[in-house]
Amino acid sequence: MQWIFMLIGLVLGWTLDESFYDAGIGALLGLGIGQAIRLSKLAAQAQQQAVQLEATQKALIALGERLRQLEVPTPTRTVIVEPPVPEVAPVAKAPELVWELPAELTPVAMVAEPSQPLPDDVWTPAPTPRPPQEPAAPRGPNLIERAISGARNWLFGGNTVLRVGVVLLFLGLAFLLRYATEGMVVPIELRYAGVAAAALGLLGLGWWLRLRNSNYGLMLQGTGIAVLYLTVFAAMRLHPLIDPSAALGLLVAVTVFSAILAITQDALGLACAAALGGFAAPILTSTGAGNHVALFSYFALLNAGILAIAWFKAWRLLNLIGFVGTFGIGFAWGMRSYTPELLWSTEPFLILFFLMYLAIGLLFARRKLREMGDAPEGRDALLRWSAAKGDYVDGSMLFGPPLVGFGLQFALVQHLEFAAAFSALGLGILYMGLARVLNGGRALLLAETCLALGVIFASLAIPLGLDARWTAAAWAVEGAGIFWLGLRQQRPLARAFGLLLQLGSALAFLSELRIGEHTLLEGAPLGALLLGAALLFSFDQLRRAATEQAAEWERKGLPVLASLGLAFVYLLAPLLLLTQGTAISWALAGLATLFIGLRIGSRTFLFTAFAVQLLGGALFLLRLQGGDSAAVFNAGWSGLLSASLIGLALIGGMLLAARDDMVRSDVRLLRGLSVVLLAGLVLINLAVLFVLPWESASGVWAASGLLIIWLSLYLQQRVSFVFGLLLQVIGGASFLLAVPELLGPLASEGLRPLGHSGFWTPMVLGLAALIGAWRLQREPHAPVFAVLKLQRLSDLLLVWGAAWWALALIAEVLRFIPDELRGALLLGSAAVSVAIWALLATRLRWASLGMLCTLLMPAAGMVLLVSAHNYYHPAAHYGWLAWLAVFGVHFIALRRLATLVPATVLSVAHVLGCWMLIGVLALELRYGLLLLSSEYNAWRWLGWAILPSLYLVLAAAPRRWPWPVSAYPREYRVLAALPLAVLMLGWFWLANTFSDGTARPLPYVPLLNPLDLGLLFALLGVYLWSRSVAPQRGPRAELIAQGIAGISLFAFFTALVMRTAHHWGGVPFHLDGLLESMLVQAGLSIVWTLIALGLMIGGHLRHRREVWLIGAALIAVVVAKLFFVELSNRGGLARIVSFIGVGGLLLVVGYFAPLPPKRAEPVLDTEGASS
């Protein structure tokens, strides 16, 4: 039934706007209505069944009671039979029992007649002559069900087409009625009067019901007030029925009346409604030209009423509405209309509103505290009690007025000097005085909060009146003092404020720092000293405090305090000295900090000491200037001494820290010390840059690194070993930085290939790394280097050395070889290098070097990518020789390294080699096909597909191929073929979609042109290969392969129709033109029907029901396309051909290919057999 409603809704939606969106909406609405009717029917049936079940339960209970009553006199039955007298006394009880039975069991009373003796089975229920209860008649369909059933039978019975036409006619008449219907016109004044009367009626009814049902009465009154507000506003804004002044008066009257109702009935909701209406009244009635004095005077009256209510009621929501309304509207007015000339007419109102809401917050706390009578004695206990009873403090009213009020005050007086500072100072004095008044009472938490606000505003007055230097100094000292007092008095809030104050002072000080002329930074050294001293004082006090005096979060902040304090102490150096002096001072300061940290046992001091030393070294290096050709930097021997001093300071600090027991017991610190040692060694080695150029330094570092690695293996020194590795990396990096033209032409002339430092320096770097890698792989299990995993380091050095080897050869080729020969020579160099490496790997039994040889194919692929272009010819310019060498070396190396290289790596190498071989041959074939045409056509598409498709066909063949296919069948038949199959399938779809089949000079013949033959051959290769691997994957894989092939063939024939229409019918080959062509649509209809005909006949003959259903679904698509597409072509020949052709083919389908029956289920004795 719900589907009928969905169909009706679909037709309705389509008829409304003839769009799919409206049709979908109508279908969804129809479906929802159908579901609702179905649910209502189910609910009615459930209710009826519940009633029947209840009646059945009652009857069963009554029957059980009667049976229990009948079983009670069973012992008296023998007394009745024993005496032969005609009248037996116990018989008289039978009518009494029968009298209590239900009406349907009354025939049992016949046994009480005196003329008949009692039979033996009188008490058994079997012979009771009671007529059986007739079952309840089944419920017949109701009126709606009968109507829907009749409509369904009428719609789908007999001539369905005629029935659908009648339904559509009915829907059309319904739409006609919609346009013919007109509504009644009611005067606007009568509408407003009716709404206002309804609102007053709601108010009166709510007032009358306030004693019977208070909640309901208040709800009605609130609704009436809301309707009155909306009525007045609409009468003023939407329709000019009343003036703005009269509307304001009416809104004020409604507000006052609502407030009176709220106070009378103790109703917070009505009070809030009245307040909202009162604040909304001037906004709703504003014309944009009002007087701000009148507006704020009106707000003063409203707030006076809220203040009066606050004396009696602790209504937090009402206070919040008043606060937001007053200051929000005031802020909006200020943003729009305030000018400095209006200060003295605005300032009194701001002060008045601030004091009002300050008093409201205090009254709220007073009202709440009066309800609590369990306040303890003693300050500490009272403070804990006050914190536990913190709901008497309204945070909005406590923090909102000072924050919002001061913000507005700052905006009002910002044009006056020191006015903001004095305002903040006045607020601070006010709140500190208020805290003094409240101190000692039950509102101790409120007093503490007021004190904190007073201190905050008093502290805020300092930056508003003084510059950043004095602000930082004052805040630093003040924050340290407040933190110290907070520790002594155990006040977490005070300690938190003291820390925040010191943080603010730090930010204020940092904001004033500038780059100096005579010093590194320009600023106040006194401020840095005070800040550092204050932070370190807070750190020392918190470190010395007992456990119960500080919270856990404060102790977690100890490292932060120490780091910040030391950082500001370190700032003294750049504030007093230049770069070199600052770097040396930081190095010495780091040593002093390290010494103090060891004395007090602070890890933070240790980390900060090393950090400032590293920062000094980095600063020194960053501010250096370049030198002449004789050295990298111009500092000369002074720079050498400075870098050495910083490096020695790092090493000395490491040695000093390593002697401490705390450091030796901490593994993390020991690792950090190792890093510091390496940094010191790096700085010492960098010192050579002040007297040597980059090229010489890189050579020195490479030789030094190799020497340190070699000696470290003998001496078992891990740190120096790591440093040697770092020198290798740094030497290579320095060479790259020193020779930016490494991959380009040399600036000097007269150099010969392979006879200059630009070639031998990277080659020496590579040879050194390769030798180091060979040395490491000989001793991979040294005990001291167990953590370092020397085998992995050997592999890294091997890759590093091979990279320098390759860089040297590539750079030399790019320097001296012409562009057209570069690709072939690069490939030849790679082949020769891999041949040498493969020979060494087999002689030295070096597995890692053997694995490196497998990178020949990726390297060749990179050369191919760099060299490729639209007309790339791989065999040109001795390319055929280079590619023969590459593939020969690759496969020979794989065969010789088969026992040395892991099987997984060999598999990957074989697959990559197969892909590369097919790719190069495909590029060569594509180049040959490109010679056949000078423009973009099908020949270009065919060049990519012939060889990969041929490979798929050969891979699917069952015959045995020679090595390497016979040795690695899975790699060549599955792993290498799978991506090719995916690529060919993707190529099939791309070529089938975007190519029009032009293959000049050949004419276009459907199914016989090169593109169609290539598409079919590619699809054949994919299908044959997928069938060859499908048995290994199960029947599901075979079904997937068949499905992909079927969909691809469907797409092929669809595109074939479009290409044929383009070549033979002159239809433009773009999507819009093809879809708009009725020739294409007619051809698609006939071809699709032929496909469906084949599917349905094949499914019928093979008893494949699912194949037949696919064909039937395609037929349904064709029929739908006929009605939605071809039908719009009025009077066209293509539509006639479509309908006649499809209709004739459907007749053939109906005669030759009916729906095959379902397959019979297997019987039990054949369970498990194939069906």
N, C-alpha and C positions, 0 to 999 in steps of 0.2 A: 504493500500500500504506500509506503513512504517513497518508493521509486516513482509511483504515479505522480505524487505531489512534486517530486523533484523535476519530472519532465514538464509538468504544467508550469512550475516556476521558471524553468529554463526558457520555455516559449514566451512566457510573460516578459522576462528580462530582455530577451532578444527583440520582442515587439516594441518595447519602450524606446530603446535607443539604437537598436541594431548593432550592438557592440558585444564582444565576448566578455568584457568585464561585467556589464549589466546582466548578461545571460548567466554568468557564474554566480553572481549575487542572488539572482532569482532562483537558481537551482538550489543553492544553499538554504535559502528561506523555505522553499518548498520541502526540502528534505527535513528541515527542522520542524515544520508543521506536521509532516507525516510522522516523525518520531514522537512528537508531543501527543498526537492522537493515539498512537500505538501505546505509549506509556499510560495514558489515561485509561485506555481499554484494559490494559494489564492491571492497573490499580483497581478498577471496578471489579474485575474478576477475582483479584485477591481479596477484596473486601467481602464479596459474596461468599467466597470459600471460607473466610473467617467466620461469617455468620452461620453458615451451615455446620462448620466444625464446632462452634459453641453450642448450637442446638443439639448436635449429636452427643456432645459431652454431657449436657444436662440430662438427656434421655438415658444415657448409660448410668449416670449417677442415680437417677430415680429407679432404674431397674435393679441396680445393686442394692439400694435400700429396701426395696420390696422383697428381694430374695433373702436378705438377712432377716427381715421380719417373718417371712414364711418359714425359715429354718428354726426359729426360736421354739415353737410348741411341739417339736418332733417327739420328745419323751411322752407327751400326753396321748400320742396316737394309740399306744397299746391299751391305755385305760379306756379309750372309746370302744375298742373292739371286744374287750374281755367280758363285761356283763351283757346278758342277752336281752336286757330291758329295751323297750322301744325308744325311750328318750334317754339320751345320755347328756349329762350336764356339760362336759367339756365342749360339746358341739356348738354350744352357744357362742364360743369365742371366735368361731370361724367368721361369722358375719362381721365382727369387729375388725378382724384383720383385713377382710375384703373391703371394708368401708374406707380404709386408709389407702387403698391402692389407687394408681392413676386411672383416669377415665377409660383408657383403651384396654385396661385389664379387668373391667367389671364383670364379664361373663363368668369368672371363677366363682362368683357369689351363688351360683345355682346349686352348689353342693350343700347349702344350708337349708334346703327344703325338707320338711319333716317326713314327707311321704316316701322319700328315697333313701336307702342306706348309703353310707359313705363307701365308695370303692377304695381298694387298697392303694391305688396310685393317685389318690386325690391331691397329694402334695407335689407330684412331679409336674414339670412344666410342659411335657410333651403333648398331653391331650387337650391342652387349652384351646378352646374354639375361637380364640381371638383372631380376627382376620390379619394377615400380614400387612405391615406398614408399606404403603406404596412409595416407591422411590420418588425423590423430587424430580419433577420434570426438568429436563435440561433447558438452560437459559437460551432463549432464541436471540438472534442478532438484534441489536438495537437499531435505531433509525439511521445513525451515522454509518454503522457497519453495512447495513443493507444498501445505503446509497453508494458507498465506496465500492462494494462488491458489484453492484449493478453497473457502475461506471466502468469498472475494470473489464467486466464481461462484454460490455457494449463497445469498449475501445479495442480490445484485442480479439474479439470474436467476429468471424465472418470477414467482410471487406474492411481490412484495417485502414487502408488508405482513405476510404470514405469517412471512417470514424475520426481519423486525425483531422481531416478537413473540417468536419463539424466542430471539433474542439477548437480549432483555430478561429472559426467564425464566431464561436461563443466568446472567445477571448477578445476578438476585435470589437464585438458589441460592448463588452465590458469597458474597453478603452474609450469607446465613443461616449458611453455614459459619464466617464470621468470628465470629459471636456464639456459635456452638456450641463453638468451640475453647477449651480451658482449658490454662494452662501448668502446669508441674511446680513444686512448692514445695521449695526447698532451705534448710536451716537457715542462719541468718545467721553463726554462728560458723564453719561450714564454708566459707562464702564468703570470710571474712576470712583464714582459714588458707590457702585456696587462693591468694589474691592475694599474701599474704606469701611463700608457698613459691615462687610464680612470680618474685617480686622477688629472692629469694635465688638462685634458679636463674639469673636474668639476671646477677647479680653473679658467681656462680661461673663461668659460661660466659665472661663478659667477662674475668675474671682468667686463665682458661685460654688465651684467645685473644690475650692482650696481646703475646706474642712473635711470633705469626704475623701478626696484622693489628692493629696498635696502635690505629688509628682506630676500627675496628669494635669492638674490645674496650672502648675507653673509652666509646663510645656505649652499649654494653650496660650497662656499670657505671653510667653516669649515669642511664640509664632505671631500673635497679634501685633506685638511691638515691631517685629521685623517687617511685617506687611505694611504697617503704618510708615515706617522709614522709607521703604521702597516706593510706596504710593506717593508720598510727598516729593521724593526725589524725581520720580518719573513725571509727575505733574509739572515739575519745574524744567527738567532737562529735555525730556522726550517731546512733550507737548506744552506750549506756552500757556498753561492754564493759570499759574500763579506767579507772582514776582519773586525774585531771589530774597528780598527782605522779608516778605511774608513767609516764604519757605523756611528761612532761618528761624523765624519766630515759632513756626509750627514744630520744627525739629527740636528746638530748645524745650518747648512745652512737652513734647514726647519724652525727651531725656529726663526732665524733672519728674514727670509722672512715673516713668520707669524706676527712677531712683527711689521714689516714695514707696512704690510697690515692693521693691527689693528690701528696703529697710523694714517695712511693716511685716513682711513675711519671712524675714531672715533668709533671703534667696540670693546667693552669690551670682547665679546665672543672670537674673534680672539686673543686678547691679552692673555686671560686666556689659550686658546689652545696652544699658543706659549710658555707661561710659563710652563705649564704642560709638553710639549714636551721637553723643555730645561732641566727641572729637571729629566725627565725620561731618557734622552739620556745617561748620564753616568751609570745609573743603568742597562739599557738594554744592553749596550756595555761592561759592566764590566766583566773582566776575573778573578777577585779576587786577582790580584797582582799589583794594581795601586798605585800611589803616592798620599798621602792625601794632599800634598801641591798643586799639580796640580788640584786635585778635588776642594779644597776650593778656589783656584785662579779662577777656572772656575765659581764657585758659586759667587765669588766676582764680576765678570763681569756681570753675570746675575742680581744680586741684584743692581748693578750700573744702569743697564738699567731700572729696576723697580723703582729705586729712581728717575731717570730722568723722567720717565713717571709720577711719583707722583707729580712732580713739576707742571705739566700741567693738570693732570687728577686726580680726586678724586675717584679712582676705588678701592673700599674696597675689592672686591673679588680677584682682582689681587694681592693686598698686602697680603691677607691671604694665597693665593697659594704660594707666594714667602716665606713667613714666615714658613709655614708648611714644604715646600720642603727643605729649608735651614737647619732649626734646626732638622727636622725629620731625614733627611739623615745623618746629622752630629751626631745625637744621635745614630743612627744605626751603624755608623762607630766607634764611641767611644765604644759602647758595644762590638764590635767585635775585634777592633785592637788597642785601645789606651793603652799606657803604660806611666808611669811617665817620661820616657826619652823623649817622644814626646811633653812635656809641652810647651817648648819655640817655637816650630814650630806650635803649635795649638792655644796657647793663643792669639796671634795677630789676627788671623782670628775670634775667638769668640768675642773679643772686637769690631772688625770691623763690624761684622754682627749685634751685639747688637746696636751699634751706628747708623748703617744704618736704622734699623727698628724703632729705636727711632725717627730718623729724618723723616722716612716715616709717622709715626703716627702724628708727629707735622705738616708735610706738608699737610696731609689729613685735619687736623683741620684748618690749614690756608686757604686751598682752600675752605672749606665749609664756613668759617666765611666771606670770601670775597664776597660770594653770599648773605650774610645777611647784611642789612644796617639799621636795626631798633633797634640798641642797645640803651638802656636808660642810663641816668646819675644816679649816686649814687651807692654805693656798694651793698646795700640790693636789690635794684631793678635790678641791673646788675647780681647779683647772681641768683635771681629768673628767669631772662630772660635767663641766661646761662644754668640753669637747664632745663627750658622749651625747649630750643634749643639744647638739649643734643645730637642730632644726629651728631653733628660735632665731637664728641669724639668717636673714634673707639676703643671699649673696647678690642678687640683682639690685636690691635697694641699698646695699652696703657699698658695693664697688661701682655700680652704675653711675650714681650722681657725681662722685668726684672725677671719675675718668671722663665721662661724657661732658660734664660741666666744665672741667679744665680744658678739654679740647675745644669746646665752643668759646671759652674765655680767651684761649690763645688766638683763635681766629679773630675775635673782636679787637684785641689790643695789640696785635702783632706790629702795627705801625708805630707803637709807642715804645721807646727804649726802656728797658728794664721792667716793663709792665708785666710781662709774662713771668719773669723771675720773682717779682714781688707777689704775684698771684699764687705761684707755687709755694712760696714761703708762707703766705697767709693760710693756704690750705693745710700745710704741714703743721703750723702752730695750732690751727683749729682742731685738727684731729688728735694731735698730742694732748691738747687740753681736754678734749672729750675723753681720751683714754685715761687721763688723770682723774676725771670725775667718775668714770665707770670702774676704776680700779678698786678692788676690795669687795665689790658686790658679787651677786650671782652671775652677772653677765661678764665673766672674766674673759671668755673667748672673744667676745665683742670688744672688750678693752684691748686685748692683745692685737686684734685686727686693726683697730683704730690707731694704735701705736705704730704698727707697721706702715699703715698708710701715711701717717704723719712723717715718719722717717723717710719714706719714699719721696714725698713731695718736697720735703726739706732738702733732700739730696738732689732732686731735680732742679731746684733753684740755682744750684752751683753752675751747671753748664749753661743755663739760660742767662746767667749774669756774668760769667767769667769765661776765659778762653780755655782751650783744651789742656794746656799744660797744668794750670792750676786745678782744673777739674780732675785730671788724672791723679795728681798728688793728693788732693783732698779726699777723693773717693778711695784711693788706695789705703790711706791711713784710717779713714772712717770704716772701711770694710774690714780691715784687720782688727780694729778695736771691737766692732760689733761681733765679729766671729769669736774673739776671745771671751767677750761677755756671754755670748750664747753658749760657749763651752762651760763656763763656770756656773751659769744659771740653768744649764740643761734645757735650752730653748732651741729646738730644731729650726723653727721659723726664723729666728734671729740669725742663726748660723747660715741658713740658706740665703738670707738677704745679704749678709756680709760677703758671701762668696759671689753673689750676683753683682754686688757693688764693685768688688775688685775686678770682675770681668768687664763691667762697664768702663771702669777706669782704664783698663788695658786697651779696650777698643777705642776709647777717646784718645789715648796717647798714640796708638798706631795710626789713627786717622790724620794726625798732624805731621807724620814723618814725610820728609822730602829728600830727594837726592841732593847731596851737598856739593859745594865747590871746593872747600878747603878740607873737608872730611868726607868720608864715604856716605854718611847720612846726616841730615840736618834735623836737629831736634833738641829737646831739653835733656841733658844727661841726668839732672836731678830727678826728673820724672821717672826715667828708667830705673835709677837707683832706688827710689822710694817704692816703685811697683815691685821690683825684684825682692827688696827687703820685706815688703808687706806679704807677698805671696809665700816667700820662704818662712816668714814668721808663722803664717797660718799653717803651713805644712809641718813645721816643728811642733806647734801646739797640738795639732791633730795627731801627730805621731806619738807624742808623749801622753795624750789623754787616755784615761782608763777605757775599758771596753764598754761599760755602761754609759759613758758620757757622750759617745758618738754613735750614729747609726751606721748600718752596714754600707749604705750608698756613699756616705762620707769617706769611709776608709777606702772604698774602691776609687775615690777621687784623689787619693794621695799622690799617685804618679803624675796626675795632671797638674796639681799644685806645684810639685817639685819641678816639673818640666817648664812650666810657665815662669816660675820664679827664676830659674837659672837662665832661661831665654832672655829675660829682661836684664839680667846682670850681664849676659854676653853682649847685649846691645850697647853697652858702654864703649866697647872697642870701635865699632863703626861710627859712633857719635863723636869720637875723639880722634880717630886715626884714619889714614887712607887704606887702600886695598892691601898692600903688602904688610903693613903694620897690623891690620885687622886679622889677616890670616895667621901671622905668627902669634898674635895675642890669643887667638882662639885655640891654637895648638897648645900653648902653655896653660891656658885656662882649662882646657880639657884634662891635662895632667893633674892640675890642682883639684878639679871636680872629681876625678877618679880617686885621688887620695882621700878626699873627704867621704866619698861614697863607700870606700872600703872601711873607713873608721866607723861610720854610723850603720853600715850594713844595708845600704839602699841600692837595689838593682837599678832604680830609675836614674840615680846619679851616674852609674856606670854607663848605661846606654846613652845618656845625654852627653857625657864626656866624649865618648867615641863619635857621636853624631856631630858635635861642634868641631872636632878635629877634622872629620871628613868634610864638613861644610867649609872649613877654612881652606882645605886643599882645593875643593871645587871652586871656591871664590877666587883663589889665587890663579887657577888655571883659566877661569872664564874671563878674567880681566887682563889676560896677557895679550900682547900685540905681536904681530908677525915680524919676523926678522928677515935678514938678507938670505942669499943663497947658501951661506955657510951654516946657518942654523935655522931651526923652525921658529923660535921666539927670540926677541931682541933683548931679553933680560940678561943674557950672558951668564957669567959666573954667579951673580947675585941670585938670579932665578934658580940656578942649579943648587945653590946653598939653601934657598927657601924651600924648594920642593923636597930636598933631602931632609931638611929639618922637620918638615911636617910628616914625612914618611917615617923618620926615626922616632918622632913623638908617638905615632900610632904603634910602632913596634915596641917601643919602650912601655907604653901604657898596657899593651897586651901582656908583656912579660911581667909587669908589676901586678896585673890582675890575676895572672895565672898562678901566682904564688899564694893567693888567698884561699883558705879552706872553703869559704862560701862559693867561690867561683868554681873550684875543682869539683864540688859536689853537685853542681848544676850542669847537666849535659847541654842545655840550650845556650848557657853562657859560654861554655867551651867552644861550641860551634860558632857562636858569634865572635869569639876571640880569633878563631881561625880565619874568619872573613876579614877581621881587622888586620891580621898579619898579612894577608894577601893584598889588602889595600895599601898597606905600608910598602910592601915590595913593589907594587905597581907604581907608586909615587916615586920611589927611588929609581926605578928603571925609566920612568918618564923624564927624569932629570937630564938624561942625555939629549933630549930635544932642545935644550938651551945651547948646546954646542955642536949638534949634528943636524943635518937635514933629514927629511922623512925617509928617503930611499936608504940612506946609511943606517938609520935607526931601525928600519924594518928588518934589514939584514942582520943587524946585531941582535934584535929580539928573537928572530927565527933561530939563529945559531945558539943563542943563550937558552931558549926554550928547549931545544932538542938536547942540549948538554945537561940541563937541569933534570929533564925526564930520565935520561940515561943514568945519571948519578943517583937520582932518587930511588930507582929500582935496586941499585946496589946497596944504598944506605938505608932503605926502608923508611923514607921520610915522606909522609903523605902530603903535608902542607906544601913543601917545595915541589912535589910532583904536580900538584894542582896548579901551582904558580907557573911551572914550565908549560903546562897545557895552555894556560891563559896567555903566555907570551907568544905561543904559536898563533893563537887567534888574533892577538893584538898586532903582531907583525904583519899578518896578511891584511888586516883591516887598514893598517897604516900605509901599506903599499897601494891599496886601492884608492885611498884618499890622496896619496902623493902623485899618482899617475891617473888623472881623470880621463886622459885620452887613450886609455888602455885598449878600448875597443874601436878606436878610430885611427885616422892617419897620424903618424908621428910628425912633430913639429920640425925635428932636425932632418936634414937630408944627407945623403952619402952613406946611409946605413945599409947593410946587406941583410937579407933574410937569415934568421937564426944566428945572427952575429951581433946582437945588441943586448943591453941589460933589460929592456922591456920584455924580452922573451926568456932570458935565463933566470931572472929573479923569481917570477912565478913558478918556473919549472923547478928551481931549487927548493922553493917552499913546498911544492908538491912532493918532490923526492924526499925531503926531510920528513914530511908527515907520513909518507908511505913506509919509510924505514922505521920511524917510531911505531907505526901500527904493527909492522912485522915483529919488532922487538917486544911489544906488549903481548902479542898473541902467543909468543913462546913461553911466557910465564903468567898465565891467567889466574893462578891460584896463590899468589903471594899473600901471607896472613895479614900483613899490615894494611894491604889494599883491598881486603875482602869487601869492605863497604863500597868502595869505588867501582867494583865490577870491571876489572881491567879488560875483559873481553869486549864489553860494550864500548869502552873508551878506545880500544883498538879499532873497532868498527867505525867509530866516529872519525878517528884520525885517518882511516882508510878512505872514507868518503871525502874528508877534507883534502887529502892529498890528490885524490882523483879529480876533484873539482879544480884545483890549481893546475894540474896537468892539462885538463881540458881547456881551461881558460887560456893557458899559454898557447896551445895550438890554435884555438879559435881566434885569438887576437892576432896571431901571426898571419892566418889566412885572410882575415878581414883587412889587414894592413897592406899586403903585397899582392893579393890575387884579384884579378878582374871580377866584376859582378857575375858574369855568365858562368864562370868556372868555380865560383865559391861553393855552391852546393855539392858538386861532385868531389871537390877536394876535401870538404868537411866530412863527407861520408867516407872517403878513403882514409882520412886520418882516424876516424872513429873505428873503422875496421882494423887498421894496423894496430891501434892501441889495444883493442879487445883481443886481438890475436896474441900480442905480447903478454897481456895479463893472463890469458887462458893457459899459455905455456908455463908461466911462473906458478900459477895456481896448481897445475898438475904436478910440477916438479917439487914444490914446497908443501904440497898437500894443505893448501890454505883455502879453507871453505869460503871464508868471507870474500876473498878476492875472486873466487869462482862465481859467487853470487853477484859480484859487481859486473862480471862479464855479461850477465843477462840483461843489463841496461842498454845494450846496443840497439834494440828495437825502439825503446822510448826515445833514445837520442836521435835515431834516424827519423822517427816520427816528428820530432821537433824541427829537424832540418827540412822535412817535407812541408810542414806547416809554414815555415818561414819562406820557403822558396815558391810555394804554390801561388798561382794566380789564375785568371780566367782561361788562359790558353797555355797552361803549364804542360810541358812535354818532358816527362821523367827521363827519357832516353837521350835527350839532347845534350851536347857538350860533354861527351864522355860519361853521361849519367848512367848509360847502360852498364859500363864497366864498374862504376862505383856501386851501383845497386847489386850487381852480381857479386862483388867482393863482400858487401854487407851481408847478403843472404847466405853466401857460402861460409863466411866466418861464423855467422850466427848458428847455423845448423851443425857445422863441424864442432864448434865449441860445446853446444848442447850435448852432442854425442860423447865427447871426450870427458865432459864434466858430469856425466849421468850418475857416477858413483860418489861424487863429492858434494854436489849441490842437493839440498832437500827436494823431495818430490813435489811439494807444493810450488816451489819457485820454478822448477822445471816445467810444471804444467802451465803456469802463467806465461813463461817465456815461449813455449810452443804456441800457445793461443795468440800471443802478441805477434809472433812471427807469421802465423797464418793470416792474421788480419792485415798486417803490413804488406805481405805479398799480394793478397787479393786487391788491396787498395792501390798499390802501385800499378798493377796490371790494369785495373779498372780506369785509372787516370790515363794510362797510355791508350786504351781503347776509346775512351771518351775524346781524347785529342784527335784520334783518327776519324771518329764520327763527326767531330766539329768541322773537319775539312770539307764535309759534304754540304754544308750550309753556311751562309754568312749572317743569318739572323736567328733570333730565338724561335726554336721549333722543337718537334718531338725528338729529333736526333740527339739533342743535348740530354734529354731525359733518359734515353736508352743507354747512353754511355755508362751510367751509374749502376745499371741493373743486370746486364747480361751475365757478367762473370760471377757476381754473388749468387744469382739465381742458378747458374750452372753448378756452382759449388754445392748449393743445397740439394740439387738433384743427385749429384755424385755422392754426397754424404748420406743420402737416403738409400743408395744402392746397397744391396746385401753382400756384394763381392768383397774380397780381402785385398786391400791396397798395401803397397810396400811401406818401408820405414819413411817417415816417422808415424804415419797413420796407423800402421799395424802395432807399433809399440805403445802408442797413446791414442787408442780409439775414442775414449771418452772426451779427450781434449778436442780432437778434430771433428768428431761427429756430433757432439752435444754442446760443449762449452764454446767452441769457436763458432758453431753454426747458429746457436740461439740468438746472439745479437744480430747476426746477419739476417736471420728470419724476421726479427722485429724491424730492422731497418728496411728490409724489402717490403714488409707489410706497410710500413709508413710511407715508403716511396710509392707503393701502389696507390695509396689513398691520395697522396699529394699530386702525383702525375694524373691520376684519374680525375681529380678535381680541377686542376689549374691548366692542364694542357688541352688545347683544342684539336690536337691530332694532326696538325699540319706537318708534312714530311716531304717538302719539295726536294726533288722534282716529281716525286710520286704523287698520284692523285689519291684522294681520300675514298677508300672503300671500307665500309663497316666490316669489322672482324678480320679484315685482311690487310689493313694498313700497319705500318711498323709499330705505332704506339699500342694499338689494341693487341697485337701479337706479343709485344713485350710485357704488357700488363698481364695477359693470360699466362705467359711463361713464368713471370715472377710469382704469380699466385699459385701456379702449379708447383714450383719449387718449394714454396712455403708449406703447401698442403702435403706434398709427398714427405717432406722432412718431418712435419708434425705427426703424420701417420706412422712414420718409422720409430719415433720416440714415444708415441702415445701408449703402446702396450706396456712400457715400463712404468708409466704413470697411472695406469688404471683406466677403466671405461669412462670416467668423468673427463679425463684429458682428451679422449677421442671425440666425445660429444662437443667439447669446447672447440676443438679444431674444426669439426664439421660446421658448427655455428659460425665461426669466424669466416670460413670459406663461403658459406651461404650468404652472409651479410655482404661480404666483399663482392661476390658475383652480382648480387642485387644492385649494389652501388655501381658496378661496372656497366651493367645493362642500362641503368638509368642515365649515366653519363654518356653512354653510347648513343642513346636517343638524342641527347642534347647536341653532341658533336655532329651527328648526322643532320639534324635540323640546321645547324650552323653552316655546314658545307653545302648541303643540297637545297636548303630552304632560305638561306640568306639571313638567318636570325643572328643578331649580334651575340657574341659569346661572352656575355656577362650575366650575372645571376638575375638581375631585374628583368632584362630583356628576354631571357629564356623562360622565366616563370610567367611573364605576361603573354608569351606566344601561345596561342591556342593550338598551333601545329605541334609544339612540344607537349602540351597537355594531352592532346589526343594520342600522340605516340606513346607517352608514358602510360596512359590508361590501357592501351592495347598490349603493350609489352608487359606491364605488371599483371594483366589478366592472363597472358600466356604463361608467365612464371607461375602464377597461382594455379593455372590449369595443369601444368606439369607437376607441381607439388601435390595437388589433390588426386590426380590420376596415379602418381607414384605411391602416395600414401594408401590409396585404395587397393592397388595391386599388391603392395608389400604388407598390407594390414598394419600400417603405421598410422595410428590415429592422430598422434601429435603432429606429424607432417601434414596430414589432411587439414587439421585445425589451423596450422600456420597459413596454408593456402586460403582457407576460408577467411582468416583475419585479413589477409591481403585483399581478398575480394571485397570485404567490408570497407577497407580503406579506399579502394577504387570507386565503389558506389558512393561513398561520402564525398570524394573528390568530384564525381560527376555532378552532384547536386550543389556543391558549394563553389565549384570553380567553373566547370564547363557550362553550367546552367546560366551563368551570367552573360555568356556570349550569345546574345539574342540574334537568331537568324544566321549564325555562322555555320559553314560547312564542317568545320572541325568538331563542333558539338554533335552534329548528326552522325559523323563517322564514329565518334566516341561512343555514343549511346548504342548505335547499331552493332558496332564491333563488340563491345563489352556484353551487350545483351545476347548476341549469338554465341559468344564463348561461354557465357553462363548457362545457356541451354545445353551446350556440350558437356559442361561440368555436371549439371543436374542429371544428365542421362548416363554418362559413363563413370562418374566418380561420386557415388553417394557416400555418406559418412560410414567408414568401416566400424564394425562392432568393437566393443572393448574386449581386451584379451581376457580369456578365462583364468580365474584364480587357480593356482596349482593345488592339487589334492594333497592329503596328508602324506601318502606313501611316496610322493615325488617331491617332497619338500627339499629345498636346496638345489634342485635341478634348474637348469637354465630355461627360462620361458621363451 
